[in-house]
Amino acid sequence: MAAPRPAFSSRPPRITVAPSGFKESMDADATARAIAEGVLRVLPDAQLRTVPLVDGGEGSASALARATGGSLVPVVATGPLGTPVSSHFALLGPSGAPVRTAVVEMAAVAGLRLVPPGHRDPGGTTTRGVGELVRAALDSGARRILVGCGDSGTSDGGAGALRALGLRLLDADGHELPDGGAALARLDRVDASGLDPRLHPAADRPVELLVACNPHNVLCGERGVARVFGPQKGATPKRVEELSAALAHWAHVLRRDLRAAFGEHAPSVLATPGLLETTPGGGASGGLGAGLAAIGGRLLPRFEVMFDHVDLDDALAHADLVITAEGAIDAQTPHGKIPAEVARRAKSHGKPVIALAGTIGPGAGQAHGAGIDAIAGILPVPVALPEALHRGAEFLTDATERTLRLLLVGAALVPRVAMADRPGGHAHTEAG
């Protein structure tokens, strides 16, 4: 059945679809395709522009490889539970670029999806595989490495990654600590003598290490990563407090020992006690941001880096309507989530924004202050989580159709009401 159309329509509507992925269900490309299908059911003549967006989490490496004409390099590395997993990093194109750039997506080797629900304990998982991917990228000849943070299943402060890059973490007896954030409570000293020379801050031309992260996330304190994200990764309240204390101790020892090891070449984040604990982005991916910053990695707002390879602002500027989406819209959405960033940019062009969500959580109304005009959940009825994940694309397409039909009813109604309110006016109705 054709949707009602506004009486003032004079051309096909221009709609920009700029979603994130739905964790454990659809990547950003699949999400954009599902929304586009729903749009075309209602507006088959719509001028659609799809801009799938990644924020450093799942799918980032493959998305940037596609956007730049690059390639994915398969690697077997250590997964979050300490066992080998099939992973990858991306080499961005074009291949003849003066500086070869690699993208290491931490979620591809240490993401939450790689930790089965019955094994989720962020005190025991490791980022060792992230460091192994960085070394593989170095071996490929990359001179710039972009580490994308997001969707992690870890909370080890980047300790595992640094160990894979050559650091030794020792207890009071001189023994190597086991992997995992909880073990950091027993850390006595950090030996940096084995750090990969290609990343050493004192090197003549160290490889550039960039970390795309959410600047709202910090390592320690009341809003530290263990307290904010630990429960989502399976931590009990007791484990959360253990991790908080362990990460604070990790930051103290790391600053003390790396500052001594690097001397005048020490990164500025090590200069002042307490700075590593609170630096913006240090809490990214369970503290991976802080760990990489301690060896000279530059923490950058993820949207400045990840959106650099897509023409989002042009797509927003020429749209009549913007549709974005993510797995959940809640109180966290305004704090560095893709729908809020899309809305912020869309509002600079005066465009209306609809956000579709798998779940609408507590505090979702705060998203309106970020520029999202309307929020719609995609589930037609309550369903079990496994079914929701499996049927995500179907639910999203149907929800897009329902939402647009409601929107067009309102758009068609407005001029009729306005006409009826005029002196002597009446609403026009069509026979049918």
C-alpha positions, -999 to 999 in steps of 0.1 A, spaced: 0 0 0 14 34 -9 22 57 19 4 91 23 25 118 8 26 155 19 6 177 -4 36 200 -9 60 173 -21 76 185 -54 105 161 -57 117 128 -43 129 131 -7 166 130 0 174 107 30 208 101 45 212 68 64 241 71 88 240 43 114 264 24 137 263 -14 139 243 -34 163 267 -53 185 266 -91 180 239 -87 154 248 -65 124 278 -45 114 273 -9 101 271 -19 65 243 -45 72 225 -20 94 226 7 66 212 -19 41 184 -29 64 173 7 70 176 15 33 153 -14 24 127 -1 49 129 34 34 124 21 -1 93 1 9 76 34 17 94 58 -6 106 39 -36 117 71 -54 137 84 -24 172 96 -31 192 76 -6 227 81 6 240 54 30 270 62 51 278 33 74 298 45 104 324 29 127 338 43 159 369 20 163 349 -10 175 336 -40 156 340 -38 118 362 -7 118 392 -23 101 372 -38 72 351 -6 68 382 16 65 399 -9 42 369 -8 19 366 30 21 403 35 11 408 7 -14 430 -11 11 431 -47 23 427 -69 53 456 -90 65 447 -122 84 466 -129 116 462 -156 143 467 -139 176 460 -144 213 423 -139 221 409 -123 253 408 -157 271 444 -165 262 437 -189 234 445 -183 197 418 -167 175 416 -158 139 419 -120 135 432 -94 112 444 -58 107 439 -35 78 464 -18 55 448 13 41 450 23 5 462 35 -18 492 12 -17 514 39 -31 507 64 -2 539 80 12 531 67 47 517 32 50 489 32 75 476 1 93 444 -1 114 443 -25 144 408 -30 156 410 -42 192 375 -58 190 388 -81 163 411 -98 188 399 -88 223 362 -79 218 334 -89 241 319 -111 213 350 -134 217 342 -140 253 313 -165 258 287 -153 283 297 -180 308 333 -169 308 329 -131 311 352 -118 338 371 -86 328 396 -93 356 409 -123 337 408 -113 301 437 -99 282 446 -74 254 478 -94 245 464 -100 210 462 -63 204 499 -59 209 505 -89 186 485 -73 159 505 -41 163 537 -61 159 523 -78 128 514 -43 114 550 -31 121 564 -62 104 543 -53 73 561 -20 70 534 3 84 548 36 96 515 48 111 493 25 132 458 35 142 443 14 170 406 15 171 391 12 206 356 -1 213 334 -32 220 361 -46 243 358 -76 266 389 -66 287 398 -44 315 436 -48 319 447 -13 313 465 -23 281 489 -45 301 485 -74 278 492 -53 247 523 -38 263 536 -72 272 532 -84 236 552 -53 226 581 -62 249 574 -50 284 578 -73 314 554 -70 344 570 -84 375 558 -91 410 579 -86 442 597 -119 436 607 -110 401 582 -134 385 560 -125 355 524 -117 363 497 -137 347 474 -120 322 444 -100 333 436 -68 351 431 -83 385 467 -95 386 479 -59 383 472 -55 420 504 -76 426 526 -56 402 559 -45 417 578 -31 387 577 -27 349 608 -36 328 607 -16 296 641 -27 283 625 -50 257 601 -26 242 599 -29 204 625 -4 192 602 7 164 579 22 190 604 34 216 600 71 223 638 76 221 640 62 186 651 86 158 618 81 139 594 60 160 564 46 142 534 69 148 509 52 171 474 67 171 446 56 193 410 64 183 390 65 215 361 80 233 374 110 252 347 106 278 363 74 291 390 77 318 410 50 336 404 56 372 381 73 397 343 73 402 338 74 365 367 50 358 364 23 332 361 -6 358 331 10 374 313 23 343 319 -7 320 330 -36 342 294 -48 349 287 -49 312 316 -72 308 305 -96 335 322 -81 366 304 -85 400 303 -55 423 333 -70 443 352 -75 411 346 -40 400 362 -26 431 391 -50 428 397 -39 392 394 -2 401 421 -6 428 443 -27 405 441 -2 376 450 27 399 481 7 411 489 -1 375 488 36 365 511 45 394 537 19 387 536 24 349 542 62 353 570 57 378 589 31 359 584 43 323 592 78 332 625 66 346 631 43 316 623 69 289 639 99 307 637 131 286 617 112 259 589 102 283 555 110 270 538 140 286 511 118 301 537 104 324 549 138 336 525 144 364 512 120 391 475 113 385 475 124 348 475 89 333 445 80 355 424 109 343 436 117 308 406 118 283 404 85 265 427 67 289 398 44 299 391 33 263 387 -4 258 393 -13 295 422 11 298 440 2 266 441 39 258 461 46 289 485 17 283 493 28 248 496 65 258 522 55 283 546 44 255 538 74 233 505 67 217 485 97 208 449 96 221 425 112 196 387 116 196 376 87 176 352 105 153 379 129 141 399 98 131 373 73 120 350 97 100 380 111 82 375 85 54 338 91 47 320 121 33 294 123 62 290 161 63 282 164 26 256 137 29 240 154 59 240 188 42 220 176 12 195 155 32 158 163 40 159 137 67 187 118 86 182 83 100 208 69 124 208 38 145 226 19 172 219 -12 193 209 9 224 198 45 229 202 54 266 219 79 289 253 69 274 243 80 239 252 117 243 287 107 256 305 98 225 281 75 207 277 75 169 239 86 169 247 117 190 277 126 168 255 122 137 228 144 152 253 170 163 266 173 128 232 172 112 219 200 134 247 222 122 230 219 88 195 222 103 184 187 95 159 165 114 172 133 129 155 100 137 173 73 157 164 36 156 175 14 185 174 -23 194 167 -12 230 156 21 245 172 23 279 172 45 310 180 81 303 172 78 266 155 112 267 189 128 271 196 120 235 171 147 225 195 173 239 222 159 216 200 167 186 181 135 181 145 145 174 128 112 176 137 77 189 120 44 178 126 9 191 128 -18 165 113 -48 184 76 -52 175 70 -75 205 92 -87 234 116 -115 222 145 -134 237 179 -119 231 192 -146 208 162 -142 185 165 -104 186 202 -107 175 194 -133 148 165 -113 133 180 -79 138 180 -69 101 144 -80 97 132 -61 127 152 -30 117 137 -30 82 102 -34 94 107 -6 121 121 17 95 89 12 74 66 17 104 84 49 115 84 65 80 47 57 75 39 75 108 62 104 97 44 108 64 10 107 80 20 137 101 36 154 72 4 150 51 -18 162 80 0 195 87 -11 214 56 -47 201 58 -49 214 94 -33 247 85 -59 251 56 -88 243 79 -77 268 104 -78 297 79 -109 319 80 -134 303 56 -110 275 49 -116 238 48 -95 207 47 -91 192 13 -101 155 11 -96 133 -19 -122 108 -31 -109 73 -33 
